[in-house]
Amino acid sequence: MKFFTLSSDMPREKQDQLLLLYLRLGAFLCFAGWAWVHFYWQAPYGVLLWHDNTFSFLQRFGITWEEFVGTGVGDGWVQMWSSRIGWLYLACAIISLTVRKVSRYQMIGLLGGSLLLVILTYAKFVKAQYQLPMFVEHGGQILIPVLLVFALFFGARHQATVNAAIIAFIMTFAGHGAYAVGFWPTPSTFYAMTTVILNVEYQAAQIFLYIVGALDFVICVGLFVPSIRCASALYGAAWGFVTALARPLAGMSLSLNYWGADQFLHEAILRAPHFLIPLYLFFFWKKPSSKPAHKTTKEAGEPAMTS
């Protein structure tokens, strides 16, 4: 664990490398998780593409109705292109690990990956009947490639990088909080995960969600209060990790093929920015505790000599 935490005796350059590592891992895991969705499952583009207007446009290029809808599982035009887009996500995942400060084209590729995440999030937003929190809560995922580019180009401690991380943090937790407290209809999956993991009834789950939803807003405000911003970021990292892990914890079972890992594990992986961005902010603001120097007998008991 010492490799992933900052210490007072660590050189400034090494500390910056660790801050960059949190953002690099966040981008890699987010892209890798979504690549799995594109290859193994079905990305949510259907709500944007399954329209007569889309088919009418494709007809100009010789696409038939059978090719558009497909004749079997996963062989329609939408499914085929969704799988192909998965290769772009996989490429972005690899770039997240290999990109360096001098890799300008790779940085452009990451910014393109952020745009892909915007399109994907918009599709989920439309599918959710234009519920604003659905788009807002994906802010951490959308911005994690941008954060990595900023950290490489400007520096991990540059104000632009920190400000972007704060925006990503607020979007993620404000979106979650809006759903949890009931500003918008709370998703049934929130109740399902809470009741299964905590083994409580619906009423208790509702109270629990309301409390943690209110705390989501508290920590967003707390980022702007110097005395509690470290605590707010640390709580965000812990809660972001718990909510990401809740998907496989609630869904996986020994009775399922591969224990259900193929169905639920990627749900935790693609949410890595939800806890790695707060972790980046926590260690950026945290003041490493200095170890007391060991004084010799002469230093402790004798007055200093003056010239």
Secondary structure, DSSP 8 states (H G I E B T S, - for coil): -GGGS--TTS-HHHHHHHHHHHHHHHHHHHHHHHHHHHHHS--TTHHHH-SHHHHHHHHTTT--HHHHH-SSTT-SHHHHHHHHHHHHHHHHHHHHHH--TT-HHHHHHHHHHHHHHHHHHHHHHHHTTS-HHHHHTTHHHHHHHHHHHHHHHT-TT-HHHHHHHHHHHHHHHHHHHHHHTTSS---HHHHHHHHHHHT--HHHHHHHHHHHHHHHHHHHHHTT-TTTHHHHHHHHHHHHHHHHHHHHHHH--TTSGGGGHHHHHHHHHTTTHHHHHHHHHHHHH-----------HHHHHS-----
